[in-house]
Amino acid sequence: MRGNNLDPTQVKVKEIARDYIKVAKDEQYSELFWKLDKFKDTHLVVVDDNNQPIGIISTKDFTRVLTDRLRRKRLAHIFASGLMTPNPISISGDESIANAVKIMLDQGISSLLVKVDGKYKIITKRDFLKHTDLIANKPLKEVMTKNPITAAVGTKLTGAEMMMRERKISTLPVVNDGELVGHVDIRLISRKLVELFLEPEHKHPEKLLKEITLGDIMSNPLFITPETNTHTLSKKLLKKEFKGTGIVTSEGNPRVIGVITETDLAKLVLET
């Protein structure tokens, strides 16, 4: 039961679609990342000379491309055209929110272009956190992933990035003897990689990359319990700019017993 929540099969995508951050295909990666950072967004839309969308760049793309370049010591300029996922999927603004979520989940993507009155807007998984009346409100113990993948403080950044890529996850609780001590996600890893590329004193950033641990880049975690509801969590994730969080046993016992992400919350849009 959704209670007083909106029915996502009846709400149209155009009702929550928003304007996107537009970038040119020849803009460099540093300019692109700081635009995301400045506007606290998760996606950029690459346009051609006629202002038509030709690709989408997500935070995950920075991590994937920059890590590969550093590993191969290919530190030449990286442009939007080399970061973007081309031919982004679009949807009519008159489609339902439920259909938009289903497409994202089926395709394994985090955003869709939305065509409204001949122009494009965007909708992302993170946008659903801003519209909690579309998300079924449940205690996290009913929807969290139990026995989640975690990493120790001393885990190398390269190892963590590879683990996240192979497991297709974007959030990694950092633990010490099983207790939550830090938070790492794709955004934090991307930020560190961009800094490595940009800092002039790093003459050999590919070597430094091998030395960095999660303890060097992690942020303070959220201590969220299984009894917390999904609407409360959505607000906390937005405030902290986290893509997900570890769930601990209780406020007095920070042992990690679960994890929940933007994707998990998006799935709740489809629950009736």
C-alpha positions as CSV (number, residue, x, y, z in Angstrom):
1,M,0.0,0.0,0.0
2,R,1.3,3.5,-0.8
3,G,-0.8,5.3,1.7
4,N,-1.1,9.0,0.8
5,N,1.7,8.7,-1.8
6,L,1.2,9.6,-5.4
7,D,0.6,6.8,-7.9
8,P,3.7,6.7,-10.3
9,T,1.6,5.0,-13.0
10,Q,-0.5,8.2,-13.1
11,V,2.1,10.9,-12.7
12,K,3.8,12.0,-16.0
13,V,7.6,12.2,-16.4
14,K,7.4,15.8,-17.5
15,E,6.0,16.8,-14.1
16,I,9.3,16.2,-12.4
17,A,11.8,16.3,-15.3
18,R,14.2,19.2,-15.0
19,D,16.7,21.3,-17.0
20,Y,20.1,19.7,-17.4
21,I,23.7,21.1,-17.3
22,K,24.7,21.5,-20.9
23,V,28.3,21.0,-22.1
24,A,30.2,21.0,-25.4
25,K,31.9,17.9,-26.7
26,D,35.3,19.5,-26.6
27,E,35.2,20.6,-22.9
28,Q,37.9,19.1,-20.8
29,Y,37.3,16.7,-17.9
30,S,38.4,19.2,-15.2
31,E,35.8,21.8,-16.3
32,L,33.2,19.1,-16.5
33,F,33.8,17.7,-13.0
34,W,33.7,21.1,-11.3
35,K,30.5,21.9,-13.1
36,L,28.9,18.8,-11.5
37,D,30.4,19.8,-8.2
38,K,29.3,23.5,-8.4
39,F,25.7,22.6,-9.2
40,K,25.6,19.5,-7.0
41,D,24.4,17.4,-9.9
42,T,25.2,13.9,-10.9
43,H,24.9,14.1,-14.7
44,L,25.9,16.3,-17.6
45,V,24.4,16.3,-21.1
46,V,26.8,16.7,-24.1
47,V,25.3,18.6,-27.0
48,D,26.4,19.2,-30.6
49,D,26.7,22.5,-32.5
50,N,22.9,22.6,-32.8
51,N,22.3,22.1,-29.1
52,Q,21.0,18.6,-29.6
53,P,21.9,16.0,-27.0
54,I,24.5,13.5,-28.2
55,G,25.7,11.9,-24.9
56,I,25.4,11.8,-21.1
57,I,28.2,11.9,-18.6
58,S,27.7,10.6,-15.1
59,T,30.0,10.6,-12.1
60,K,30.7,6.9,-12.8
61,D,32.2,7.8,-16.2
62,F,34.9,9.9,-14.5
63,T,35.9,7.1,-12.3
64,R,36.0,4.5,-15.2
65,V,37.9,6.6,-17.7
66,L,40.3,8.4,-15.3
67,T,41.3,5.2,-13.6
68,D,41.9,3.4,-16.9
69,R,44.0,6.3,-18.1
70,L,46.1,6.4,-15.0
71,R,46.7,2.7,-15.1
72,R,47.9,2.9,-18.7
73,K,49.8,6.2,-18.1
74,R,47.8,7.9,-20.8
75,L,47.5,11.3,-19.2
76,A,46.7,13.3,-22.3
77,H,43.7,15.7,-22.4
78,I,40.4,14.1,-21.9
79,F,37.3,15.7,-23.4
80,A,33.6,15.3,-22.9
81,S,33.4,13.2,-26.1
82,G,35.8,10.7,-24.5
83,L,33.8,10.5,-21.3
84,M,30.3,10.4,-22.4
85,T,28.0,7.5,-23.1
86,P,26.7,8.3,-26.6
87,N,23.2,8.0,-28.0
88,P,21.4,8.5,-24.6
89,I,18.0,6.9,-24.2
90,S,15.1,9.4,-24.3
91,I,11.4,9.1,-23.3
92,S,8.3,11.2,-24.0
93,G,7.3,13.6,-21.2
94,D,3.8,12.1,-21.4
95,E,5.1,8.7,-20.3
96,S,4.5,7.7,-16.7
97,I,7.0,7.9,-13.9
98,A,6.6,4.1,-13.4
99,N,7.6,3.5,-17.0
100,A,10.7,5.7,-16.7
101,V,11.9,3.9,-13.6
102,K,11.3,0.5,-15.3
103,I,13.5,1.6,-18.3
104,M,16.3,2.8,-16.0
105,L,16.3,-0.4,-14.0
106,D,16.0,-2.7,-17.1
107,Q,18.8,-0.9,-18.9
108,G,21.0,-0.4,-15.9
109,I,21.2,3.3,-16.3
110,S,20.7,6.2,-13.9
111,S,19.2,8.9,-16.2
112,L,16.9,9.5,-19.1
113,L,16.4,12.4,-21.4
114,V,12.8,13.6,-21.5
115,K,11.2,15.2,-24.5
116,V,8.8,18.0,-23.6
117,D,7.3,20.3,-26.3
118,G,10.1,19.5,-28.7
119,K,12.9,20.2,-26.2
120,Y,14.8,17.9,-23.9
121,K,15.0,17.8,-20.1
122,I,16.4,15.1,-17.8
123,I,15.3,12.8,-15.0
124,T,17.7,10.8,-12.8
125,K,17.4,8.3,-10.0
126,R,18.5,11.0,-7.6
127,D,15.5,13.1,-8.6
128,F,13.2,10.5,-7.0
129,L,14.8,11.3,-3.7
130,K,13.5,14.9,-4.1
131,H,10.0,13.6,-4.7
132,T,9.5,11.2,-1.8
133,D,5.7,11.2,-2.4
134,L,6.5,8.8,-5.3
135,I,8.5,6.4,-3.1
136,A,6.8,3.8,-1.0
137,N,7.6,4.7,2.6
138,K,9.0,1.6,4.4
139,P,11.5,0.8,7.2
140,L,14.9,0.1,5.7
141,K,15.0,-3.4,7.2
142,E,12.4,-4.4,4.6
143,V,14.3,-3.1,1.6
144,M,18.0,-3.0,2.4
145,T,20.5,-5.4,1.0
146,K,21.7,-7.6,3.8
147,N,25.3,-8.8,4.3
148,P,26.6,-6.1,1.9
149,I,30.0,-5.7,0.3
150,T,32.3,-3.7,2.5
151,A,35.9,-2.7,2.5
152,A,38.6,-2.2,5.2
153,V,40.1,1.3,5.8
154,G,43.4,0.1,4.4
155,T,42.0,-1.1,1.1
156,K,43.7,0.5,-1.9
157,L,41.7,2.9,-4.0
158,T,42.5,0.9,-7.1
159,G,41.2,-2.2,-5.5
160,A,38.0,-0.6,-4.3
161,E,37.4,0.9,-7.7
162,M,37.8,-2.5,-9.4
163,M,35.6,-4.1,-6.8
164,M,32.8,-1.5,-7.4
165,R,33.1,-1.9,-11.1
166,E,33.0,-5.7,-11.1
167,R,30.1,-5.8,-8.6
168,K,28.3,-2.9,-10.3
169,I,27.9,-1.0,-7.1
170,S,28.3,2.7,-6.4
171,T,28.5,2.7,-2.6
172,L,31.1,1.1,-0.4
173,P,30.8,1.2,3.4
174,V,34.3,1.4,5.0
175,V,34.7,-0.8,8.1
176,N,37.2,-1.6,10.9
177,D,36.5,-5.0,12.4
178,G,33.0,-5.0,10.9
179,E,32.1,-1.6,12.4
180,L,31.2,1.3,10.1
181,V,34.0,4.0,10.2
182,G,33.6,5.7,6.8
183,H,31.8,6.2,3.6
184,V,33.1,5.9,0.0
185,D,31.1,6.1,-3.2
186,I,31.8,6.8,-6.9
187,R,31.6,10.6,-6.4
188,L,34.4,10.6,-3.8
189,I,36.6,8.4,-5.9
190,S,36.1,10.6,-9.0
191,R,37.0,13.7,-7.0
192,K,40.3,12.1,-5.9
193,L,41.1,11.0,-9.5
194,V,40.5,14.5,-10.9
195,E,42.7,16.0,-8.2
196,L,45.5,13.6,-9.1
197,F,45.3,14.7,-12.7
198,L,45.2,18.4,-11.9
199,E,47.8,18.8,-9.1
200,P,51.1,19.9,-10.8
201,E,53.3,18.4,-8.0
202,H,52.1,15.0,-8.9
203,K,54.6,14.2,-11.7
204,H,53.7,10.5,-11.6
205,P,50.1,10.3,-10.5
206,E,49.8,6.7,-11.7
207,K,52.3,5.8,-9.0
208,L,50.6,7.8,-6.3
209,L,47.3,6.2,-7.3
210,K,48.6,2.8,-6.2
211,E,49.4,4.2,-2.7
212,I,46.1,5.8,-1.9
213,T,43.8,3.9,0.5
214,L,40.1,4.4,1.3
215,G,41.1,5.9,4.7
216,D,42.7,8.8,2.7
217,I,39.5,9.7,0.8
218,M,36.5,8.5,2.9
219,S,34.0,10.8,4.5
220,N,32.3,10.5,7.8
221,P,29.5,7.9,7.5
222,L,25.8,8.1,8.3
223,F,24.8,5.9,11.1
224,I,21.4,4.7,9.9
225,T,19.5,1.9,11.6
226,P,17.1,-0.6,10.1
227,E,14.1,1.1,11.7
228,T,14.7,4.4,9.7
229,N,12.1,4.9,7.0
230,T,12.9,5.4,3.3
231,H,11.6,9.0,3.2
232,T,13.9,10.1,6.1
233,L,16.8,8.4,4.4
234,S,16.1,10.1,1.1
235,K,16.5,13.5,2.8
236,K,19.7,12.5,4.5
237,L,21.3,11.2,1.3
238,L,20.4,14.4,-0.5
239,K,21.9,16.5,2.2
240,K,25.1,14.5,2.4
241,E,25.3,14.0,-1.4
242,F,25.7,10.3,-0.9
243,K,24.7,7.7,-3.4
244,G,23.8,5.3,-0.7
245,T,24.7,4.3,2.9
246,G,25.6,1.4,5.1
247,I,23.0,0.3,7.7
248,V,24.2,-0.4,11.2
249,T,22.7,-2.6,13.9
250,S,21.8,0.3,16.2
251,E,23.0,3.7,17.3
252,G,25.1,2.1,20.0
253,N,26.3,-0.7,17.8
254,P,27.8,0.4,14.4
255,R,28.2,-3.0,12.9
256,V,27.3,-3.0,9.3
257,I,24.3,-5.3,8.5
258,G,23.0,-3.8,5.3
259,V,23.3,-1.2,2.6
260,I,20.8,0.8,0.6
261,T,21.3,3.0,-2.5
262,E,19.5,5.3,-4.9
263,T,18.8,2.4,-7.0
264,D,17.0,0.6,-4.2
265,L,14.9,3.7,-3.5
266,A,14.1,4.0,-7.2
267,K,12.8,0.4,-7.1
268,L,10.3,1.5,-4.5
269,V,8.6,3.8,-7.0
270,L,7.3,0.7,-8.7
271,E,5.8,-0.8,-5.5
272,T,2.0,-0.3,-5.0
